């Protein structure tokens, strides 16, 4: 039995089934998932109920695991495996995070359109997000297709952004929300630099790449750069390029960070929302 895919939209996103993600994947199954990702960029697996250990084993089939930035910041708290990222408004002791605390502020920053770890110097490939506990309503995740977004850019904008390189910094979106970091903290997190136009290594399709972590663009003043990023995000996140995933407990969603943006949607911060994410790196 092989993978079964049911498209969510025309060419972007698909419901996937037919493969036991908690078991040891064969090369055939791995190749089928890779092919599905190349085609649809986002695969949604309902009722996977995958454990942390199985999630790690699954992700390892698709590349080297990223050591998350949050694990470096949080030290000993959080999951034992430092590749697992808690996407959660809940403390390790089960208490809801403080409303004005930095940790919750970082979670709220996920409601900006972003690509995981674009502020890191390795290319984030796939992210795997598993739902463990959900609020009564809200907290959905919205995805945008950067392939279709690039292909529909006006020609003058394609010409403008070709060859431009953007600086991405981990604290840029957080500081936009009013979170404060010391000069030492900022200096300890060096930026990454990525072109505004990227080419997917497998499909060779061009994408526009304007996540919110962009702090500046080489050769542009800050006002010019920020207006350009805003214009590119507004174009890329039009409804015709997007779909929203409404989470159910046990869902697992896999997406390709190289060709998508995503964001969490607002929810009641007094209600627990607990998910686990792990990200692989492009070789």
C-alpha positions as protocol buffer text, in pm:
chain_id: "A"
residue {
  index: 1
  type: UNK
  ca { x: 0 y: 0 z: 0 }
}
residue {
  index: 2
  type: UNK
  ca { x: 144 y: 336 z: -101 }
}
residue {
  index: 3
  type: UNK
  ca { x: 73 y: 698 z: -22 }
}
residue {
  index: 4
  type: UNK
  ca { x: -270 y: 839 z: -100 }
}
residue {
  index: 5
  type: UNK
  ca { x: -299 y: 1213 z: -164 }
}
residue {
  index: 6
  type: UNK
  ca { x: -615 y: 1424 z: -177 }
}
residue {
  index: 7
  type: UNK
  ca { x: -546 y: 1782 z: -294 }
}
residue {
  index: 8
  type: UNK
  ca { x: -663 y: 2063 z: -66 }
}
residue {
  index: 9
  type: UNK
  ca { x: -630 y: 2330 z: -335 }
}
residue {
  index: 10
  type: UNK
  ca { x: -518 y: 2319 z: -696 }
}
residue {
  index: 11
  type: UNK
  ca { x: -152 y: 2218 z: -664 }
}
residue {
  index: 12
  type: UNK
  ca { x: -96 y: 2336 z: -306 }
}
residue {
  index: 13
  type: UNK
  ca { x: -151 y: 2124 z: 3 }
}
residue {
  index: 14
  type: UNK
  ca { x: -286 y: 1769 z: 23 }
}
residue {
  index: 15
  type: UNK
  ca { x: -434 y: 1531 z: 278 }
}
residue {
  index: 16
  type: UNK
  ca { x: -206 y: 1228 z: 299 }
}
residue {
  index: 17
  type: UNK
  ca { x: -270 y: 872 z: 415 }
}
residue {
  index: 18
  type: UNK
  ca { x: -166 y: 515 z: 342 }
}
residue {
  index: 19
  type: UNK
  ca { x: 170 y: 518 z: 524 }
}
residue {
  index: 20
  type: UNK
  ca { x: 228 y: 438 z: 892 }
}
residue {
  index: 21
  type: UNK
  ca { x: 437 y: 734 z: 1006 }
}
residue {
  index: 22
  type: UNK
  ca { x: 505 y: 579 z: 1347 }
}
residue {
  index: 23
  type: UNK
  ca { x: 674 y: 275 z: 1196 }
}
residue {
  index: 24
  type: UNK
  ca { x: 1007 y: 239 z: 1019 }
}
residue {
  index: 25
  type: UNK
  ca { x: 972 y: 398 z: 677 }
}
residue {
  index: 26
  type: UNK
  ca { x: 1091 y: 210 z: 372 }
}
residue {
  index: 27
  type: UNK
  ca { x: 1285 y: 391 z: 101 }
}
residue {
  index: 28
  type: UNK
  ca { x: 977 y: 362 z: -121 }
}
residue {
  index: 29
  type: UNK
  ca { x: 760 y: 533 z: 140 }
}
residue {
  index: 30
  type: UNK
  ca { x: 1021 y: 803 z: 198 }
}
residue {
  index: 31
  type: UNK
  ca { x: 1048 y: 868 z: -176 }
}
residue {
  index: 32
  type: UNK
  ca { x: 669 y: 886 z: -208 }
}
residue {
  index: 33
  type: UNK
  ca { x: 649 y: 1146 z: 69 }
}
residue {
  index: 34
  type: UNK
  ca { x: 931 y: 1347 z: -93 }
}
residue {
  index: 35
  type: UNK
  ca { x: 749 y: 1338 z: -426 }
}
residue {
  index: 36
  type: UNK
  ca { x: 427 y: 1450 z: -258 }
}
residue {
  index: 37
  type: UNK
  ca { x: 611 y: 1736 z: -91 }
}
residue {
  index: 38
  type: UNK
  ca { x: 765 y: 1846 z: -420 }
}
residue {
  index: 39
  type: UNK
  ca { x: 419 y: 1857 z: -574 }
}
residue {
  index: 40
  type: UNK
  ca { x: 203 y: 1997 z: -292 }
}
residue {
  index: 41
  type: UNK
  ca { x: 455 y: 2156 z: -47 }
}
residue {
  index: 42
  type: UNK
  ca { x: 226 y: 2080 z: 251 }
}
residue {
  index: 43
  type: UNK
  ca { x: 101 y: 1733 z: 353 }
}
residue {
  index: 44
  type: UNK
  ca { x: -163 y: 1691 z: 624 }
}
residue {
  index: 45
  type: UNK
  ca { x: -187 y: 1358 z: 808 }
}
residue {
  index: 46
  type: UNK
  ca { x: -502 y: 1321 z: 1018 }
}
residue {
  index: 47
  type: UNK
  ca { x: -507 y: 1123 z: 1345 }
}
residue {
  index: 48
  type: UNK
  ca { x: -139 y: 1029 z: 1335 }
}
residue {
  index: 49
  type: UNK
  ca { x: -104 y: 1056 z: 1717 }
}
residue {
  index: 50
  type: UNK
  ca { x: 272 y: 1029 z: 1673 }
}
residue {
  index: 51
  type: UNK
  ca { x: 500 y: 1018 z: 1979 }
}
residue {
  index: 52
  type: UNK
  ca { x: 805 y: 1240 z: 2028 }
}
residue {
  index: 53
  type: UNK
  ca { x: 1041 y: 949 z: 1960 }
}
residue {
  index: 54
  type: UNK
  ca { x: 854 y: 847 z: 1646 }
}
residue {
  index: 55
  type: UNK
  ca { x: 845 y: 1209 z: 1529 }
}
residue {
  index: 56
  type: UNK
  ca { x: 1223 y: 1231 z: 1562 }
}
residue {
  index: 57
  type: UNK
  ca { x: 1270 y: 901 z: 1376 }
}
residue {
  index: 58
  type: UNK
  ca { x: 1036 y: 1014 z: 1099 }
}
residue {
  index: 59
  type: UNK
  ca { x: 1209 y: 1349 z: 1050 }
}
residue {
  index: 60
  type: UNK
  ca { x: 1553 y: 1186 z: 1042 }
}
residue {
  index: 61
  type: UNK
  ca { x: 1449 y: 1007 z: 722 }
}
residue {
  index: 62
  type: UNK
  ca { x: 1440 y: 1344 z: 545 }
}
residue {
  index: 63
  type: UNK
  ca { x: 1761 y: 1511 z: 654 }
}
residue {
  index: 64
  type: UNK
  ca { x: 1981 y: 1619 z: 940 }
}
residue {
  index: 65
  type: UNK
  ca { x: 1782 y: 1756 z: 1233 }
}
residue {
  index: 66
  type: UNK
  ca { x: 1812 y: 2120 z: 1320 }
}
residue {
  index: 67
  type: UNK
  ca { x: 1908 y: 2208 z: 1679 }
}
residue {
  index: 68
  type: UNK
  ca { x: 1643 y: 2464 z: 1755 }
}
residue {
  index: 69
  type: UNK
  ca { x: 1724 y: 2820 z: 1852 }
}
residue {
  index: 70
  type: UNK
  ca { x: 1471 y: 2797 z: 2136 }
}
residue {
  index: 71
  type: UNK
  ca { x: 1651 y: 2500 z: 2292 }
}
residue {
  index: 72
  type: UNK
  ca { x: 1967 y: 2710 z: 2313 }
}
residue {
  index: 73
  type: UNK
  ca { x: 1775 y: 2992 z: 2480 }
}
residue {
  index: 74
  type: UNK
  ca { x: 1574 y: 2774 z: 2720 }
}
residue {
  index: 75
  type: UNK
  ca { x: 1863 y: 2556 z: 2836 }
}
residue {
  index: 76
  type: UNK
  ca { x: 1741 y: 2249 z: 3025 }
}
residue {
  index: 77
  type: UNK
  ca { x: 1369 y: 2323 z: 3003 }
}
residue {
  index: 78
  type: UNK
  ca { x: 1152 y: 2183 z: 2724 }
}
residue {
  index: 79
  type: UNK
  ca { x: 1175 y: 1845 z: 2547 }
}
residue {
  index: 80
  type: UNK
  ca { x: 1477 y: 1623 z: 2611 }
}
residue {
  index: 81
  type: UNK
  ca { x: 1562 y: 1613 z: 2241 }
}
residue {
  index: 82
  type: UNK
  ca { x: 1689 y: 1961 z: 2149 }
}
residue {
  index: 83
  type: UNK
  ca { x: 1560 y: 1926 z: 1795 }
}
residue {
  index: 84
  type: UNK
  ca { x: 1202 y: 1922 z: 1927 }
}
residue {
  index: 85
  type: UNK
  ca { x: 1048 y: 2266 z: 1961 }
}
residue {
  index: 86
  type: UNK
  ca { x: 748 y: 2321 z: 2192 }
}
residue {
  index: 87
  type: UNK
  ca { x: 494 y: 2538 z: 2010 }
}
residue {
  index: 88
  type: UNK
  ca { x: 297 y: 2603 z: 2323 }
}
residue {
  index: 89
  type: UNK
  ca { x: 160 y: 2859 z: 2565 }
}
residue {
  index: 90
  type: UNK
  ca { x: 210 y: 2621 z: 2858 }
}
residue {
  index: 91
  type: UNK
  ca { x: 498 y: 2597 z: 3106 }
}
residue {
  index: 92
  type: UNK
  ca { x: 676 y: 2267 z: 3164 }
}
residue {
  index: 93
  type: UNK
  ca { x: 482 y: 2244 z: 3494 }
}
residue {
  index: 94
  type: UNK
  ca { x: 147 y: 2273 z: 3313 }
}
residue {
  index: 95
  type: UNK
  ca { x: 77 y: 2637 z: 3397 }
}
residue {
  index: 96
  type: UNK
  ca { x: -21 y: 2886 z: 3127 }
}
residue {
  index: 97
  type: UNK
  ca { x: 269 y: 3114 z: 3033 }
}
residue {
  index: 98
  type: UNK
  ca { x: 272 y: 3463 z: 3183 }
}
residue {
  index: 99
  type: UNK
  ca { x: 85 y: 3704 z: 2958 }
}
residue {
  index: 100
  type: UNK
  ca { x: 364 y: 3962 z: 2946 }
}
residue {
  index: 101
  type: UNK
  ca { x: 654 y: 3718 z: 2944 }
}
residue {
  index: 102
  type: UNK
  ca { x: 911 y: 3678 z: 2671 }
}
residue {
  index: 103
  type: UNK
  ca { x: 830 y: 3313 z: 2604 }
}
residue {
  index: 104
  type: UNK
  ca { x: 467 y: 3385 z: 2527 }
}
residue {
  index: 105
  type: UNK
  ca { x: 573 y: 3687 z: 2321 }
}
residue {
  index: 106
  type: UNK
  ca { x: 790 y: 3459 z: 2110 }
}
residue {
  index: 107
  type: UNK
  ca { x: 492 y: 3226 z: 2057 }
}
residue {
  index: 108
  type: UNK
  ca { x: 271 y: 3519 z: 1955 }
}
residue {
  index: 109
  type: UNK
  ca { x: 537 y: 3618 z: 1698 }
}
residue {
  index: 110
  type: UNK
  ca { x: 445 y: 3297 z: 1515 }
}
residue {
  index: 111
  type: UNK
  ca { x: 130 y: 3480 z: 1406 }
}
residue {
  index: 112
  type: UNK
  ca { x: 345 y: 3677 z: 1161 }
}
residue {
  index: 113
  type: UNK
  ca { x: 400 y: 3524 z: 817 }
}
residue {
  index: 114
  type: UNK
  ca { x: 733 y: 3342 z: 845 }
}
residue {
  index: 115
  type: UNK
  ca { x: 946 y: 3053 z: 730 }
}
residue {
  index: 116
  type: UNK
  ca { x: 1094 y: 2845 z: 1011 }
}
residue {
  index: 117
  type: UNK
  ca { x: 1453 y: 2931 z: 1099 }
}
residue {
  index: 118
  type: UNK
  ca { x: 1516 y: 3165 z: 806 }
}
residue {
  index: 119
  type: UNK
  ca { x: 1737 y: 3352 z: 1055 }
}
residue {
  index: 120
  type: UNK
  ca { x: 1973 y: 3052 z: 1074 }
}
residue {
  index: 121
  type: UNK
  ca { x: 2264 y: 2993 z: 839 }
}
residue {
  index: 122
  type: UNK
  ca { x: 2149 y: 2650 z: 729 }
}
residue {
  index: 123
  type: UNK
  ca { x: 1852 y: 2611 z: 495 }
}
residue {
  index: 124
  type: UNK
  ca { x: 1545 y: 2475 z: 674 }
}
residue {
  index: 125
  type: UNK
  ca { x: 1393 y: 2199 z: 461 }
}
residue {
  index: 126
  type: UNK
  ca { x: 1085 y: 2031 z: 612 }
}
residue {
  index: 127
  type: UNK
  ca { x: 903 y: 2114 z: 934 }
}
residue {
  index: 128
  type: UNK
  ca { x: 689 y: 1849 z: 1107 }
}
residue {
  index: 129
  type: UNK
  ca { x: 423 y: 1984 z: 1345 }
}
residue {
  index: 130
  type: UNK
  ca { x: 224 y: 1749 z: 1569 }
}
residue {
  index: 131
  type: UNK
  ca { x: -88 y: 1858 z: 1760 }
}
residue {
  index: 132
  type: UNK
  ca { x: -109 y: 1737 z: 2122 }
}
residue {
  index: 133
  type: UNK
  ca { x: -361 y: 1968 z: 2290 }
}
residue {
  index: 134
  type: UNK
  ca { x: -576 y: 2236 z: 2131 }
}
residue {
  index: 135
  type: UNK
  ca { x: -788 y: 2536 z: 2239 }
}
residue {
  index: 136
  type: UNK
  ca { x: -1164 y: 2522 z: 2195 }
}
residue {
  index: 137
  type: UNK
  ca { x: -1141 y: 2747 z: 1890 }
}
residue {
  index: 138
  type: UNK
  ca { x: -881 y: 2935 z: 1689 }
}
residue {
  index: 139
  type: UNK
  ca { x: -513 y: 2850 z: 1672 }
}
residue {
  index: 140
  type: UNK
  ca { x: -535 y: 2732 z: 1311 }
}
residue {
  index: 141
  type: UNK
  ca { x: -230 y: 2746 z: 1083 }
}
residue {
  index: 142
  type: UNK
  ca { x: -237 y: 2925 z: 749 }
}
residue {
  index: 143
  type: UNK
  ca { x: 0 y: 2840 z: 463 }
}
residue {
  index: 144
  type: UNK
  ca { x: 103 y: 3043 z: 156 }
}
residue {
  index: 145
  type: UNK
  ca { x: 247 y: 2907 z: -170 }
}
residue {
  index: 146
  type: UNK
  ca { x: 559 y: 3105 z: -265 }
}
residue {
  index: 147
  type: UNK
  ca { x: 591 y: 2925 z: -599 }
}
residue {
  index: 148
  type: UNK
  ca { x: 259 y: 3053 z: -730 }
}
residue {
  index: 149
  type: UNK
  ca { x: 330 y: 3389 z: -568 }
}
residue {
  index: 150
  type: UNK
  ca { x: 653 y: 3432 z: -763 }
}
residue {
  index: 151
  type: UNK
  ca { x: 500 y: 3320 z: -1091 }
}
residue {
  index: 152
  type: UNK
  ca { x: 229 y: 3588 z: -1065 }
}
residue {
  index: 153
  type: UNK
  ca { x: 456 y: 3878 z: -966 }
}
residue {
  index: 154
  type: UNK
  ca { x: 452 y: 4173 z: -1207 }
}
residue {
  index: 155
  type: UNK
  ca { x: 755 y: 4159 z: -1437 }
}
residue {
  index: 156
  type: UNK
  ca { x: 899 y: 4486 z: -1305 }
}
residue {
  index: 157
  type: UNK
  ca { x: 892 y: 4345 z: -951 }
}
residue {
  index: 158
  type: UNK
  ca { x: 1059 y: 4021 z: -1066 }
}
residue {
  index: 159
  type: UNK
  ca { x: 1336 y: 4229 z: -1222 }
}
residue {
  index: 160
  type: UNK
  ca { x: 1371 y: 4444 z: -910 }
}
residue {
  index: 161
  type: UNK
  ca { x: 1413 y: 4156 z: -664 }
}
residue {
  index: 162
  type: UNK
  ca { x: 1633 y: 3932 z: -881 }
}
residue {
  index: 163
  type: UNK
  ca { x: 1976 y: 3919 z: -717 }
}
residue {
  index: 164
  type: UNK
  ca { x: 1874 y: 4106 z: -401 }
}
residue {
  index: 165
  type: UNK
  ca { x: 1992 y: 3954 z: -73 }
}
residue {
  index: 166
  type: UNK
  ca { x: 1806 y: 4003 z: 255 }
}
residue {
  index: 167
  type: UNK
  ca { x: 1935 y: 3994 z: 613 }
}
residue {
  index: 168
  type: UNK
  ca { x: 1724 y: 3777 z: 847 }
}
residue {
  index: 169
  type: UNK
  ca { x: 1745 y: 3811 z: 1225 }
}
residue {
  index: 170
  type: UNK
  ca { x: 1574 y: 3602 z: 1491 }
}
residue {
  index: 171
  type: UNK
  ca { x: 1472 y: 3897 z: 1709 }
}
residue {
  index: 172
  type: UNK
  ca { x: 1338 y: 4123 z: 1432 }
}
residue {
  index: 173
  type: UNK
  ca { x: 977 y: 4004 z: 1448 }
}
residue {
  index: 174
  type: UNK
  ca { x: 985 y: 3976 z: 1826 }
}
residue {
  index: 175
  type: UNK
  ca { x: 1112 y: 4332 z: 1867 }
}
residue {
  index: 176
  type: UNK
  ca { x: 831 y: 4449 z: 1638 }
}
residue {
  index: 177
  type: UNK
  ca { x: 594 y: 4319 z: 1910 }
}
residue {
  index: 178
  type: UNK
  ca { x: 772 y: 4521 z: 2178 }
}
residue {
  index: 179
  type: UNK
  ca { x: 995 y: 4249 z: 2322 }
}
residue {
  index: 180
  type: UNK
  ca { x: 1327 y: 4386 z: 2445 }
}
residue {
  index: 181
  type: UNK
  ca { x: 1667 y: 4223 z: 2400 }
}
residue {
  index: 182
  type: UNK
  ca { x: 2004 y: 4344 z: 2520 }
}
residue {
  index: 183
  type: UNK
  ca { x: 2281 y: 4439 z: 2275 }
}
residue {
  index: 184
  type: UNK
  ca { x: 2468 y: 4133 z: 2401 }
}
residue {
  index: 185
  type: UNK
  ca { x: 2175 y: 3902 z: 2319 }
}
residue {
  index: 186
  type: UNK
  ca { x: 2139 y: 4052 z: 1974 }
}
residue {
  index: 187
  type: UNK
  ca { x: 2512 y: 4024 z: 1904 }
}
residue {
  index: 188
  type: UNK
  ca { x: 2511 y: 3660 z: 2020 }
}
residue {
  index: 189
  type: UNK
  ca { x: 2259 y: 3573 z: 1746 }
}
residue {
  index: 190
  type: UNK
  ca { x: 2425 y: 3658 z: 1414 }
}
residue {
  index: 191
  type: UNK
  ca { x: 2199 y: 3713 z: 1113 }
}
residue {
  index: 192
  type: UNK
  ca { x: 2162 y: 3497 z: 805 }
}
residue {
  index: 193
  type: UNK
  ca { x: 2153 y: 3619 z: 446 }
}
residue {
  index: 194
  type: UNK
  ca { x: 1923 y: 3473 z: 180 }
}
residue {
  index: 195
  type: UNK
  ca { x: 1823 y: 3589 z: -170 }
}
residue {
  index: 196
  type: UNK
  ca { x: 1472 y: 3720 z: -223 }
}
residue {
  index: 197
  type: UNK
  ca { x: 1441 y: 3483 z: -518 }
}
residue {
  index: 198
  type: UNK
  ca { x: 1528 y: 3120 z: -451 }
}
residue {
  index: 199
  type: UNK
  ca { x: 1522 y: 2807 z: -666 }
}
residue {
  index: 200
  type: UNK
  ca { x: 1393 y: 2480 z: -524 }
}
residue {
  index: 201
  type: UNK
  ca { x: 1670 y: 2220 z: -560 }
}
residue {
  index: 202
  type: UNK
  ca { x: 1440 y: 1938 z: -676 }
}
residue {
  index: 203
  type: UNK
  ca { x: 1169 y: 2104 z: -883 }
}
residue {
  index: 204
  type: UNK
  ca { x: 1383 y: 2399 z: -1004 }
}
residue {
  index: 205
  type: UNK
  ca { x: 1083 y: 2629 z: -959 }
}
residue {
  index: 206
  type: UNK
  ca { x: 1159 y: 2984 z: -852 }
}
residue {
  index: 207
  type: UNK
  ca { x: 1002 y: 3123 z: -536 }
}
residue {
  index: 208
  type: UNK
  ca { x: 984 y: 3465 z: -378 }
}
residue {
  index: 209
  type: UNK
  ca { x: 1112 y: 3452 z: -19 }
}
residue {
  index: 210
  type: UNK
  ca { x: 993 y: 3742 z: 203 }
}
residue {
  index: 211
  type: UNK
  ca { x: 946 y: 3608 z: 560 }
}
residue {
  index: 212
  type: UNK
  ca { x: 896 y: 3851 z: 847 }
}
residue {
  index: 213
  type: UNK
  ca { x: 1244 y: 3783 z: 985 }
}
residue {
  index: 214
  type: UNK
  ca { x: 1391 y: 4009 z: 715 }
}
residue {
  index: 215
  type: UNK
  ca { x: 1556 y: 4307 z: 886 }
}
residue {
  index: 216
  type: UNK
  ca { x: 1726 y: 4469 z: 585 }
}
residue {
  index: 217
  type: UNK
  ca { x: 1805 y: 4421 z: 217 }
}
residue {
  index: 218
  type: UNK
  ca { x: 2154 y: 4475 z: 82 }
}
residue {
  index: 219
  type: UNK
  ca { x: 2176 y: 4793 z: -124 }
}
residue {
  index: 220
  type: UNK
  ca { x: 1850 y: 4941 z: 4 }
}
residue {
  index: 221
  type: UNK
  ca { x: 1766 y: 5191 z: 274 }
}
residue {
  index: 222
  type: UNK
  ca { x: 1567 y: 5049 z: 564 }
}
residue {
  index: 223
  type: UNK
  ca { x: 1245 y: 5229 z: 463 }
}
residue {
  index: 224
  type: UNK
  ca { x: 1274 y: 5099 z: 104 }
}
residue {
  index: 225
  type: UNK
  ca { x: 1352 y: 4747 z: 223 }
}
residue {
  index: 226
  type: UNK
  ca { x: 1067 y: 4729 z: 472 }
}
residue {
  index: 227
  type: UNK
  ca { x: 813 y: 4859 z: 223 }
}
residue {
  index: 228
  type: UNK
  ca { x: 936 y: 4606 z: -34 }
}
residue {
  index: 229
  type: UNK
  ca { x: 907 y: 4318 z: 214 }
}
residue {
  index: 230
  type: UNK
  ca { x: 557 y: 4434 z: 306 }
}
residue {
  index: 231
  type: UNK
  ca { x: 460 y: 4447 z: -62 }
}
residue {
  index: 232
  type: UNK
  ca { x: 598 y: 4098 z: -125 }
}
residue {
  index: 233
  type: UNK
  ca { x: 423 y: 3950 z: 180 }
}
residue {
  index: 234
  type: UNK
  ca { x: 93 y: 4113 z: 83 }
}
residue {
  index: 235
  type: UNK
  ca { x: 122 y: 3970 z: -268 }
}
residue {
  index: 236
  type: UNK
  ca { x: 231 y: 3623 z: -152 }
}
residue {
  index: 237
  type: UNK
  ca { x: -43 y: 3583 z: 106 }
}
residue {
  index: 238
  type: UNK
  ca { x: -345 y: 3663 z: -109 }
}
residue {
  index: 239
  type: UNK
  ca { x: -628 y: 3416 z: -55 }
}
residue {
  index: 240
  type: UNK
  ca { x: -569 y: 3257 z: -395 }
}
residue {
  index: 241
  type: UNK
  ca { x: -226 y: 3136 z: -276 }
}
residue {
  index: 242
  type: UNK
  ca { x: -330 y: 3020 z: 73 }
}
residue {
  index: 243
  type: UNK
  ca { x: -519 y: 2760 z: 268 }
}
residue {
  index: 244
  type: UNK
  ca { x: -593 y: 2727 z: 639 }
}
residue {
  index: 245
  type: UNK
  ca { x: -546 y: 2406 z: 836 }
}
residue {
  index: 246
  type: UNK
  ca { x: -795 y: 2363 z: 1121 }
}
residue {
  index: 247
  type: UNK
  ca { x: -619 y: 2143 z: 1372 }
}
residue {
  index: 248
  type: UNK
  ca { x: -756 y: 1828 z: 1529 }
}
residue {
  index: 249
  type: UNK
  ca { x: -576 y: 1646 z: 1809 }
}
residue {
  index: 250
  type: UNK
  ca { x: -330 y: 1396 z: 1663 }
}
residue {
  index: 251
  type: UNK
  ca { x: -282 y: 1580 z: 1333 }
}
residue {
  index: 252
  type: UNK
  ca { x: 65 y: 1594 z: 1182 }
}
residue {
  index: 253
  type: UNK
  ca { x: 143 y: 1853 z: 916 }
}
residue {
  index: 254
  type: UNK
  ca { x: 465 y: 1851 z: 713 }
}
residue {
  index: 255
  type: UNK
  ca { x: 563 y: 2152 z: 503 }
}
residue {
  index: 256
  type: UNK
  ca { x: 854 y: 2265 z: 289 }
}
residue {
  index: 257
  type: UNK
  ca { x: 1000 y: 2585 z: 434 }
}
residue {
  index: 258
  type: UNK
  ca { x: 1179 y: 2659 z: 108 }
}
residue {
  index: 259
  type: UNK
  ca { x: 857 y: 2726 z: -83 }
}
residue {
  index: 260
  type: UNK
  ca { x: 603 y: 2831 z: 180 }
}
residue {
  index: 261
  type: UNK
  ca { x: 524 y: 3089 z: 442 }
}
residue {
  index: 262
  type: UNK
  ca { x: 298 y: 3005 z: 733 }
}
residue {
  index: 263
  type: UNK
  ca { x: 148 y: 3167 z: 1040 }
}
residue {
  index: 264
  type: UNK
  ca { x: -51 y: 3065 z: 1344 }
}
residue {
  index: 265
  type: UNK
  ca { x: -393 y: 3222 z: 1390 }
}
residue {
  index: 266
  type: UNK
  ca { x: -516 y: 3398 z: 1702 }
}
residue {
  index: 267
  type: UNK
  ca { x: -667 y: 3195 z: 1989 }
}
residue {
  index: 268
  type: UNK
  ca { x: -758 y: 3240 z: 2356 }
}
residue {
  index: 269
  type: UNK
  ca { x: -421 y: 3255 z: 2531 }
}
residue {
  index: 270
  type: UNK
  ca { x: -582 y: 3136 z: 2855 }
}
residue {
  index: 271
  type: UNK
  ca { x: -654 y: 2797 z: 2694 }
}
residue {
  index: 272
  type: UNK
  ca { x: -373 y: 2543 z: 2647 }
}
residue {
  index: 273
  type: UNK
  ca { x: -235 y: 2494 z: 2297 }
}
residue {
  index: 274
  type: UNK
  ca { x: 45 y: 2238 z: 2278 }
}
residue {
  index: 275
  type: UNK
  ca { x: 217 y: 2121 z: 1960 }
}
residue {
  index: 276
  type: UNK
  ca { x: 562 y: 1976 z: 1887 }
}
residue {
  index: 277
  type: UNK
  ca { x: 774 y: 2084 z: 1591 }
}
residue {
  index: 278
  type: UNK
  ca { x: 1091 y: 1942 z: 1444 }
}
residue {
  index: 279
  type: UNK
  ca { x: 1276 y: 2075 z: 1139 }
}
residue {
  index: 280
  type: UNK
  ca { x: 1521 y: 1914 z: 900 }
}
residue {
  index: 281
  type: UNK
  ca { x: 1801 y: 2091 z: 715 }
}
residue {
  index: 282
  type: UNK
  ca { x: 1875 y: 2090 z: 345 }
}
residue {
  index: 283
  type: UNK
  ca { x: 2204 y: 1908 z: 274 }
}
